[in-house]
Amino acid sequence: MIGPSTNSTDRHVVIIGNGISGVTCARNIRKKDFQTRITIISGETAHFFSRTALMYIYMGHMKYEHTKPYEDWFWEKNRIELKQAWVDRVDFEEKNLIFSDKSQMQYDVLVLATGSKPNKYGWKGQELNGVQGLYSMQDLELMEKNTHEIQKAVVVGGGLIGIEMAEMLMSRDIPVTFLVREKNFWDNILPVEESKLINRHILEHHIDLRLETELEEIIDDGNGKVKAVKTKSGEVISCEFVGLTVGVSPNIDFLNKGNESNSEKPTLELSRGILIDAYFKTNIPDVYAIGDCAEFKNAPAPDRKSIEQVWYTGRMHGETLAHNLTSRKSVSYKPGIWFNSAKFLDIEYQTYGFVPANIGDNEDSFYWEASNGKACLRLFFSKSDQKLLGINAFGWRLRHEYFDKAISKGYSLEKVISEIDKANFNPEFYKPFHEEVLKKYNMEFGKTLKLQKQSFFKKLIGSRA
Amino acid sequence: MNIILRIGLILFVLGLAIFSVLPFIGSYQLEQEMVENEVKDIHLDAMVEVLRPMYGQYYESNFAFISDFNENFDNYNEKLKANEDWDKVIWDDYAYPLTKAASTGPVSQNPYFYLAITVCLGVLGGLMYIFPLHRNEPEGIKNDGIYFSSMKARGLLGIITGTWLIVFYIILYWFPAYLTNLILMVDPLSIALSGNPASQWFLYGFIYTLAIVVMGIRMFRKYKGNAYQTIRTASVMFFQLAFAFLLPEILVLLNMPWHDFKNIWPLDYSFFYDYRIDGMLSSGALGMFMLVWGIILIVLGVPIFTYFYGKRWYCSWVCGCGGLAETLGDPYRQLSDKSLKSWQIERYMIHGVLVFAVLMTAVTIANYFSGFAILGNATDQLHSVYGFLIGSAFAGVIGTGFYPLMGNRVWCRFGCPLAAYLGLVQRFKSRFRITTNGGQCISCGNCSTYCEMGIDVRWYAQRGQNIVRSSCVGCGVCSAVCPRGVLKLENADEEGRINEMPIIIGNKSITVKS
């Protein structure tokens, strides 16, 4: 079925970047528009793969082919053309792409979904051999080479990629020293109890975690290779590999190449990322940006950042732009309730809604932690009306659907506490936490909430709470 | 590598090596009274004459003995066949019982010693290797290095293991005479359990059960902290040990037919064969119970349990084939093919086998009730074709031999007619599904990679769709390996279970039907 598409005949949509944003955009254009010619360009890999799974390739859980969400025939069947090449520069006036091999490609609509690149903050020695970030397939291949038969590694930066890199190295029995600038792991995002729970888990995995430790410089072995790192406190830690995982920033350097000096040619408006409005439009007509590389001029919602560097938001950008490119009526990007997840070594983390690292005067939170210190729950609510605003869960899988509803409908803290078993998503036969949570809540709030017992029959047939 | 672990590995390999060469030691000498003991009355006169040249001769190996036996035996049969004297042709396999009787090697004199240095040594080594695994490690997914492993990623070790298993199965099914030493060494155990000497099937059942128990312990180590995996593994260990191994032997001791109460037609394809029916009918109240219970399982057990729990209640909690796949086969689960093509082939094959099994059984039953008037011996032909192709070659040689090559569920996925039946119920009338948790999937691929049934779980998860597939055996590993808590096996209301146009939660701009 051909959808209500606008000017679809003979149109060529070119998407730079075959990550989740670009691919989702291409797939959703094709679903609604049978005719548009779609090309996805990537220099990184021939086919779409799951970037979040890079670590599992290194750890031997999967091979590259397993990380491809669609089989290779999928693209031809859906007439999505794939071109593996690096774009050298873009001629926005002529609507032309110039590749690194000097070949060219015309477009009618250009979607920039170029992703991120690892940050480097100008440390001395950051360009030495054995020093790298981790974002792309090429980074993974380099890491494979850089860590071959080494005895010791240092990872700098206490975020999601940092702990992944530490886990990757530990899976190959390479001892890791993990330098974290903050007081606790990821504590600019997590409240202190959650951060400390992860601190303990990192130590349990025999990772040498150094909190409040900053990198001063990386020391050369005399042959252009890393020999050690020096911290701000002057300590020298010898190592053969340094992982720099201090965040990522939009990958946009090539976009104005060849355009800057020529004032007649249009240039793309950039800030930290490619500046876009709520419709993903850049300052140049028919050029759009989505995913990690895009920067909203106005953040999509009060609790949202202007650059969204998460898998899920990339997907939503792609879906929404595809809608706008195939429909007469454009919609602005309106994300729903925030959600995210991660896994810190063995402990899974899910969050729904908004939970700040530091709690303000108008809000409060209820925190429960399992006695083994490996699972916890934080419900964040507004003081005035006790409505749930967000939740953090560690070591406890919870239903997205439930919390999407609970937060958007403003369920009260007490309602959520009393029926949280409805949201339990842990596998069958796992120890239920509900009773412990109720006990803690009753104690703190002077209540007498009781566990609703399930009938024997319902238990027997394994019915949902 | 831990020292105990290393010694364990050496002991295991040593036990396996002795087990593999044991069939080829010893000597053989046939006497007339052995023939008189082993051969049926109707063949006795002929066989005593046919084998006369062999009496008193000393053979240094089973190869020499069996080849001489075959020469004499085939000579006799070929002559009869040439004269089209079909009634006199001997179809029974006497090579195995006579080789066993003629064995004079050290094994028959000292079976316990040989059992100790083969099977027991292997088990001991296996346990020494398994117990230290993941000691002092936090609970979690232990898949590090699987794709760097020669054994687990179709490397040389995997190919050698697969070849060993394939050869073992071929000898076991079609040339058991060569395994006499191994069977002799479990004779005392068989006599203790059932009062009868061991057959190749007793040897097989014994090793099979040990494999499930030892590798089940490995599952406890590997999935430490995962209650679903632990309980499920304990269940398959129990059903194999109690229902498939001990109970049937005890029944034989009590002069009852060998019967596995948890095996269900059409996996138990011979359930309606005349000798089985006669055996049950002639065994009093317990025999009648076997028949009625078997039929209840088919017509009520399968649909009712599958409605409430999905086919997992059988395939990954009770079944013996499933039990082996989930324990011995666990290291190979990632090798199943996930392509759309393989799913298409799978559906033709498994439903083809189901149709074959149902037709064969229908003919068998019709023939039985008509007093063999309609088709005469045609059912025997059907039975032997099915037994050869499906029962032995597919379920055994390919089913287990291909573990290290095509994953641990080749038989369950492509061939098992009971799985096909359970799957039809699961697909169309069940409360079981794998629920996808909203929009949390990151398409990493762990679920699909570790699905032993070759289901592309990610295809569903990334579009926010529940997984409802006839082949899913509910092993729960997709849920275990998911790093973002996206998958949950559960039984719940049928409403909303199948959702062809799922919506991923989280984007309020538009409603995207994936």
Contacts between the chains, C-beta under 8 A, distances in Angstrom:
chain1	res1	chain2	res2	distance
A	20	B	443	7.3
A	28	B	512	6.7
A	50	B	442	6.3
A	50	B	443	4.3
A	50	B	444	4.9
A	50	B	445	6.0
A	52	B	442	4.4
A	52	B	443	7.6
A	52	B	444	5.4
A	53	B	442	7.7
A	53	B	443	7.7
A	53	B	444	3.8
A	53	B	445	5.6
A	53	B	446	7.5
A	56	B	444	6.6
A	56	B	445	7.8
A	56	B	446	6.6
A	59	B	143	7.5
A	59	B	144	5.3
A	59	B	145	7.3
A	60	B	143	7.4
A	60	B	144	5.9
A	60	B	145	4.0
A	60	B	146	5.5
A	60	B	147	4.6
A	60	B	148	4.5
A	60	B	149	7.6
A	61	B	141	7.9
A	61	B	143	4.4
A	61	B	144	7.1
A	61	B	146	6.3
A	61	B	147	7.0
A	61	B	446	6.5
A	61	B	449	7.3
A	61	B	481	7.9
A	62	B	147	6.6
A	62	B	444	7.9
A	62	B	445	5.8
A	62	B	446	6.8
A	62	B	449	5.1
A	63	B	147	5.3
A	66	B	445	4.6
A	66	B	448	7.0
A	66	B	449	4.5
A	67	B	444	6.8
A	67	B	445	5.0
A	68	B	445	7.5
A	69	B	443	4.3
A	69	B	445	7.0
A	69	B	458	6.0
A	69	B	459	7.7
A	69	B	462	6.1
A	71	B	339	6.1
A	71	B	340	6.5
A	171	B	144	4.4
A	171	B	145	7.1
A	201	B	138	7.3
A	204	B	138	5.4
A	205	B	138	6.7
A	311	B	442	5.0
A	311	B	443	8.0
A	312	B	439	5.9
A	312	B	440	7.8
A	312	B	506	6.1
A	315	B	439	7.8
A	315	B	504	7.6
A	316	B	506	6.4
A	316	B	507	4.2
A	316	B	509	7.2
A	319	B	507	6.0
A	319	B	509	7.7
A	319	B	510	6.7
A	319	B	512	4.7
A	320	B	507	6.7
A	320	B	509	4.5
A	320	B	510	6.0
A	323	B	509	7.4
A	323	B	510	4.8
A	323	B	512	7.6
A	331	B	509	5.0
A	331	B	510	5.7
A	332	B	509	6.8
A	333	B	509	5.3
A	334	B	507	7.8
A	334	B	508	4.5
A	334	B	509	4.6
A	335	B	506	6.9
A	335	B	507	6.3
A	335	B	508	6.4
A	335	B	509	7.4
A	336	B	505	7.0
A	336	B	506	5.1
A	336	B	507	6.2
A	336	B	508	4.1
A	337	B	506	7.2
A	339	B	438	7.3
A	339	B	439	6.7
A	339	B	440	6.9
A	339	B	505	7.8
A	339	B	506	6.0
A	341	B	440	5.3
A	341	B	442	7.8
A	341	B	484	4.3
A	341	B	485	6.6
A	342	B	484	7.7
A	343	B	483	4.1
A	343	B	484	6.8
A	345	B	138	7.4
A	345	B	140	7.0
A	346	B	138	5.3
A	346	B	139	6.3
A	346	B	140	3.1
A	346	B	141	7.3
A	348	B	483	6.8
A	348	B	484	6.8
A	348	B	485	5.1
A	350	B	440	7.0
A	350	B	484	7.4
A	350	B	485	5.9
A	397	B	437	7.1
A	397	B	485	3.4
A	397	B	488	7.2
A	398	B	485	7.6
A	399	B	437	6.3
A	399	B	438	7.3
A	400	B	437	5.1
A	400	B	438	2.6
A	400	B	439	6.2
A	400	B	440	5.7
A	400	B	505	5.6
A	400	B	506	7.9
A	401	B	437	7.8
A	401	B	438	5.3
A	401	B	505	6.2
A	404	B	438	6.7
A	404	B	505	5.1
A	404	B	506	7.4
A	425	B	435	7.8
A	425	B	437	5.7
A	425	B	485	6.0
A	425	B	488	5.2
A	426	B	488	7.7
A	427	B	226	7.0
A	427	B	227	7.2
A	427	B	228	4.6
A	427	B	476	6.3
A	427	B	479	5.4
A	427	B	480	7.1
A	427	B	488	6.5
A	427	B	489	6.8
A	428	B	227	7.8
A	428	B	228	5.4
A	428	B	476	7.9
A	428	B	489	6.4
A	428	B	490	7.0
A	429	B	227	3.9
A	429	B	228	5.1
A	429	B	231	5.5
A	430	B	227	5.3
A	430	B	228	7.4
A	431	B	227	7.3
A	461	B	308	5.0
A	461	B	309	7.9
A	461	B	431	7.2
A	461	B	491	5.9
A	462	B	308	7.7
A	462	B	309	6.9
A	462	B	490	6.7
A	462	B	491	4.1
A	463	B	491	6.6
A	463	B	492	6.3
A	464	B	490	6.3
A	464	B	492	4.4
A	464	B	493	7.7
